Amino acid sequence: MAKKWNGSIQGMVISEVAHPELYAELNKTTHRDRTNRLRSLALVGLFALYNRVPTSGTTPDQQAEGEGMSAGTVQDTKDQARKQLKDKMLSSLSS
């Protein structure tokens, strides 16, 4: 039988070499703010992963269907949406 997870993450290490932007931003905050920021970033990441972050009212797939785009153009649109989301997330860190 699988053991139920208690919701705790202990001993988590964020490498300065592997993730310099994240490390630098989290290094500027207190412990409590750091844990809240990680929770927020994880939630935003999950929303983005499941396409629940609105970009302009429609998802790239919906825009592509309406405009009759090719598969390559659809991928470009998705890449642009991901870049916009990343920019929004990074700008929220500096606020």
PyMOL CGO cylinders between C-alpha atoms (Angstrom):
from pymol import cmd
from pymol.cgo import CYLINDER

trace = [
    CYLINDER, 0.00, 0.00, 0.00, 1.37, 3.44, -0.94, 0.3, 1, 1, 1, 1, 1, 1,
    CYLINDER, 1.37, 3.44, -0.94, 2.14, 5.81, 1.90, 0.3, 1, 1, 1, 1, 1, 1,
    CYLINDER, 2.14, 5.81, 1.90, 0.14, 9.06, 1.84, 0.3, 1, 1, 1, 1, 1, 1,
    CYLINDER, 0.14, 9.06, 1.84, 2.24, 12.19, 1.29, 0.3, 1, 1, 1, 1, 1, 1,
    CYLINDER, 2.24, 12.19, 1.29, 2.06, 14.69, 4.15, 0.3, 1, 1, 1, 1, 1, 1,
    CYLINDER, 2.06, 14.69, 4.15, 2.44, 17.75, 1.89, 0.3, 1, 1, 1, 1, 1, 1,
    CYLINDER, 2.44, 17.75, 1.89, 5.90, 18.61, 3.17, 0.3, 1, 1, 1, 1, 1, 1,
    CYLINDER, 5.90, 18.61, 3.17, 9.02, 19.21, 1.10, 0.3, 1, 1, 1, 1, 1, 1,
    CYLINDER, 9.02, 19.21, 1.10, 12.12, 19.31, 3.25, 0.3, 1, 1, 1, 1, 1, 1,
    CYLINDER, 12.12, 19.31, 3.25, 15.72, 19.68, 2.23, 0.3, 1, 1, 1, 1, 1, 1,
    CYLINDER, 15.72, 19.68, 2.23, 14.89, 21.09, -1.19, 0.3, 1, 1, 1, 1, 1, 1,
    CYLINDER, 14.89, 21.09, -1.19, 17.97, 22.61, -2.82, 0.3, 1, 1, 1, 1, 1, 1,
    CYLINDER, 17.97, 22.61, -2.82, 17.86, 25.09, -5.69, 0.3, 1, 1, 1, 1, 1, 1,
    CYLINDER, 17.86, 25.09, -5.69, 21.18, 25.08, -7.48, 0.3, 1, 1, 1, 1, 1, 1,
    CYLINDER, 21.18, 25.08, -7.48, 22.70, 28.45, -8.30, 0.3, 1, 1, 1, 1, 1, 1,
    CYLINDER, 22.70, 28.45, -8.30, 24.40, 26.84, -11.31, 0.3, 1, 1, 1, 1, 1, 1,
    CYLINDER, 24.40, 26.84, -11.31, 21.36, 25.01, -12.69, 0.3, 1, 1, 1, 1, 1, 1,
    CYLINDER, 21.36, 25.01, -12.69, 18.78, 27.76, -12.07, 0.3, 1, 1, 1, 1, 1, 1,
    CYLINDER, 18.78, 27.76, -12.07, 20.62, 31.09, -11.69, 0.3, 1, 1, 1, 1, 1, 1,
    CYLINDER, 20.62, 31.09, -11.69, 17.58, 33.34, -12.29, 0.3, 1, 1, 1, 1, 1, 1,
    CYLINDER, 17.58, 33.34, -12.29, 15.40, 31.50, -9.79, 0.3, 1, 1, 1, 1, 1, 1,
    CYLINDER, 15.40, 31.50, -9.79, 18.23, 31.32, -7.24, 0.3, 1, 1, 1, 1, 1, 1,
    CYLINDER, 18.23, 31.32, -7.24, 18.97, 35.05, -7.54, 0.3, 1, 1, 1, 1, 1, 1,
    CYLINDER, 18.97, 35.05, -7.54, 15.32, 36.03, -7.08, 0.3, 1, 1, 1, 1, 1, 1,
    CYLINDER, 15.32, 36.03, -7.08, 14.71, 33.70, -4.15, 0.3, 1, 1, 1, 1, 1, 1,
    CYLINDER, 14.71, 33.70, -4.15, 17.97, 34.78, -2.52, 0.3, 1, 1, 1, 1, 1, 1,
    CYLINDER, 17.97, 34.78, -2.52, 16.56, 38.32, -2.17, 0.3, 1, 1, 1, 1, 1, 1,
    CYLINDER, 16.56, 38.32, -2.17, 13.63, 37.24, 0.00, 0.3, 1, 1, 1, 1, 1, 1,
    CYLINDER, 13.63, 37.24, 0.00, 13.02, 36.07, 3.55, 0.3, 1, 1, 1, 1, 1, 1,
    CYLINDER, 13.02, 36.07, 3.55, 12.36, 32.41, 4.31, 0.3, 1, 1, 1, 1, 1, 1,
    CYLINDER, 12.36, 32.41, 4.31, 8.59, 32.87, 4.64, 0.3, 1, 1, 1, 1, 1, 1,
    CYLINDER, 8.59, 32.87, 4.64, 8.34, 34.95, 1.44, 0.3, 1, 1, 1, 1, 1, 1,
    CYLINDER, 8.34, 34.95, 1.44, 10.52, 32.40, -0.35, 0.3, 1, 1, 1, 1, 1, 1,
    CYLINDER, 10.52, 32.40, -0.35, 8.17, 29.53, 0.48, 0.3, 1, 1, 1, 1, 1, 1,
    CYLINDER, 8.17, 29.53, 0.48, 5.13, 31.57, -0.56, 0.3, 1, 1, 1, 1, 1, 1,
    CYLINDER, 5.13, 31.57, -0.56, 6.86, 32.50, -3.83, 0.3, 1, 1, 1, 1, 1, 1,
    CYLINDER, 6.86, 32.50, -3.83, 7.66, 28.85, -4.58, 0.3, 1, 1, 1, 1, 1, 1,
    CYLINDER, 7.66, 28.85, -4.58, 4.04, 27.87, -3.92, 0.3, 1, 1, 1, 1, 1, 1,
    CYLINDER, 4.04, 27.87, -3.92, 2.85, 30.64, -6.25, 0.3, 1, 1, 1, 1, 1, 1,
    CYLINDER, 2.85, 30.64, -6.25, 5.30, 29.71, -8.99, 0.3, 1, 1, 1, 1, 1, 1,
    CYLINDER, 5.30, 29.71, -8.99, 4.31, 26.05, -8.75, 0.3, 1, 1, 1, 1, 1, 1,
    CYLINDER, 4.31, 26.05, -8.75, 0.64, 26.96, -9.08, 0.3, 1, 1, 1, 1, 1, 1,
    CYLINDER, 0.64, 26.96, -9.08, 1.27, 29.22, -12.08, 0.3, 1, 1, 1, 1, 1, 1,
    CYLINDER, 1.27, 29.22, -12.08, 3.35, 26.45, -13.65, 0.3, 1, 1, 1, 1, 1, 1,
    CYLINDER, 3.35, 26.45, -13.65, 0.51, 23.96, -13.22, 0.3, 1, 1, 1, 1, 1, 1,
    CYLINDER, 0.51, 23.96, -13.22, -1.99, 26.39, -14.72, 0.3, 1, 1, 1, 1, 1, 1,
    CYLINDER, -1.99, 26.39, -14.72, 0.33, 26.91, -17.69, 0.3, 1, 1, 1, 1, 1, 1,
    CYLINDER, 0.33, 26.91, -17.69, 0.92, 23.19, -18.06, 0.3, 1, 1, 1, 1, 1, 1,
    CYLINDER, 0.92, 23.19, -18.06, -2.80, 22.53, -18.32, 0.3, 1, 1, 1, 1, 1, 1,
    CYLINDER, -2.80, 22.53, -18.32, -3.46, 25.59, -20.53, 0.3, 1, 1, 1, 1, 1, 1,
    CYLINDER, -3.46, 25.59, -20.53, -5.51, 27.38, -17.89, 0.3, 1, 1, 1, 1, 1, 1,
    CYLINDER, -5.51, 27.38, -17.89, -3.70, 30.69, -18.26, 0.3, 1, 1, 1, 1, 1, 1,
    CYLINDER, -3.70, 30.69, -18.26, -5.62, 33.01, -20.60, 0.3, 1, 1, 1, 1, 1, 1,
    CYLINDER, -5.62, 33.01, -20.60, -3.45, 34.97, -23.01, 0.3, 1, 1, 1, 1, 1, 1,
    CYLINDER, -3.45, 34.97, -23.01, -5.95, 37.01, -24.97, 0.3, 1, 1, 1, 1, 1, 1,
    CYLINDER, -5.95, 37.01, -24.97, -9.21, 35.31, -24.13, 0.3, 1, 1, 1, 1, 1, 1,
    CYLINDER, -9.21, 35.31, -24.13, -8.52, 32.24, -26.28, 0.3, 1, 1, 1, 1, 1, 1,
    CYLINDER, -8.52, 32.24, -26.28, -5.89, 29.53, -26.30, 0.3, 1, 1, 1, 1, 1, 1,
    CYLINDER, -5.89, 29.53, -26.30, -3.43, 29.24, -29.21, 0.3, 1, 1, 1, 1, 1, 1,
    CYLINDER, -3.43, 29.24, -29.21, -5.27, 26.09, -30.35, 0.3, 1, 1, 1, 1, 1, 1,
    CYLINDER, -5.27, 26.09, -30.35, -8.59, 27.95, -30.49, 0.3, 1, 1, 1, 1, 1, 1,
    CYLINDER, -8.59, 27.95, -30.49, -6.98, 30.83, -32.40, 0.3, 1, 1, 1, 1, 1, 1,
    CYLINDER, -6.98, 30.83, -32.40, -5.45, 28.39, -34.88, 0.3, 1, 1, 1, 1, 1, 1,
    CYLINDER, -5.45, 28.39, -34.88, -8.75, 26.61, -35.51, 0.3, 1, 1, 1, 1, 1, 1,
    CYLINDER, -8.75, 26.61, -35.51, -10.49, 29.89, -36.21, 0.3, 1, 1, 1, 1, 1, 1,
    CYLINDER, -10.49, 29.89, -36.21, -7.77, 31.15, -38.53, 0.3, 1, 1, 1, 1, 1, 1,
    CYLINDER, -7.77, 31.15, -38.53, -7.03, 27.89, -40.38, 0.3, 1, 1, 1, 1, 1, 1,
    CYLINDER, -7.03, 27.89, -40.38, -3.33, 27.88, -39.43, 0.3, 1, 1, 1, 1, 1, 1,
    CYLINDER, -3.33, 27.88, -39.43, -0.85, 25.14, -40.26, 0.3, 1, 1, 1, 1, 1, 1,
    CYLINDER, -0.85, 25.14, -40.26, 0.73, 22.94, -37.58, 0.3, 1, 1, 1, 1, 1, 1,
    CYLINDER, 0.73, 22.94, -37.58, 4.00, 24.93, -37.74, 0.3, 1, 1, 1, 1, 1, 1,
    CYLINDER, 4.00, 24.93, -37.74, 2.17, 28.20, -37.24, 0.3, 1, 1, 1, 1, 1, 1,
    CYLINDER, 2.17, 28.20, -37.24, 0.23, 26.72, -34.33, 0.3, 1, 1, 1, 1, 1, 1,
    CYLINDER, 0.23, 26.72, -34.33, 3.51, 25.73, -32.67, 0.3, 1, 1, 1, 1, 1, 1,
    CYLINDER, 3.51, 25.73, -32.67, 4.89, 29.25, -33.22, 0.3, 1, 1, 1, 1, 1, 1,
    CYLINDER, 4.89, 29.25, -33.22, 1.77, 30.69, -31.60, 0.3, 1, 1, 1, 1, 1, 1,
    CYLINDER, 1.77, 30.69, -31.60, 2.15, 28.35, -28.63, 0.3, 1, 1, 1, 1, 1, 1,
    CYLINDER, 2.15, 28.35, -28.63, 5.82, 29.31, -28.30, 0.3, 1, 1, 1, 1, 1, 1,
    CYLINDER, 5.82, 29.31, -28.30, 4.86, 33.01, -28.27, 0.3, 1, 1, 1, 1, 1, 1,
    CYLINDER, 4.86, 33.01, -28.27, 2.22, 32.36, -25.60, 0.3, 1, 1, 1, 1, 1, 1,
    CYLINDER, 2.22, 32.36, -25.60, 4.77, 30.51, -23.47, 0.3, 1, 1, 1, 1, 1, 1,
    CYLINDER, 4.77, 30.51, -23.47, 7.26, 33.36, -23.85, 0.3, 1, 1, 1, 1, 1, 1,
    CYLINDER, 7.26, 33.36, -23.85, 4.62, 35.91, -22.83, 0.3, 1, 1, 1, 1, 1, 1,
    CYLINDER, 4.62, 35.91, -22.83, 3.77, 33.81, -19.78, 0.3, 1, 1, 1, 1, 1, 1,
    CYLINDER, 3.77, 33.81, -19.78, 7.44, 33.50, -18.84, 0.3, 1, 1, 1, 1, 1, 1,
    CYLINDER, 7.44, 33.50, -18.84, 7.91, 37.26, -19.21, 0.3, 1, 1, 1, 1, 1, 1,
    CYLINDER, 7.91, 37.26, -19.21, 4.86, 37.92, -16.99, 0.3, 1, 1, 1, 1, 1, 1,
    CYLINDER, 4.86, 37.92, -16.99, 6.14, 35.49, -14.37, 0.3, 1, 1, 1, 1, 1, 1,
    CYLINDER, 6.14, 35.49, -14.37, 9.63, 37.01, -14.35, 0.3, 1, 1, 1, 1, 1, 1,
    CYLINDER, 9.63, 37.01, -14.35, 8.27, 40.53, -14.17, 0.3, 1, 1, 1, 1, 1, 1,
    CYLINDER, 8.27, 40.53, -14.17, 6.12, 39.54, -11.18, 0.3, 1, 1, 1, 1, 1, 1,
    CYLINDER, 6.12, 39.54, -11.18, 9.28, 38.57, -9.34, 0.3, 1, 1, 1, 1, 1, 1,
    CYLINDER, 9.28, 38.57, -9.34, 10.68, 42.07, -9.60, 0.3, 1, 1, 1, 1, 1, 1,
    CYLINDER, 10.68, 42.07, -9.60, 7.47, 43.65, -8.24, 0.3, 1, 1, 1, 1, 1, 1,
]
cmd.load_cgo(trace, "trace")
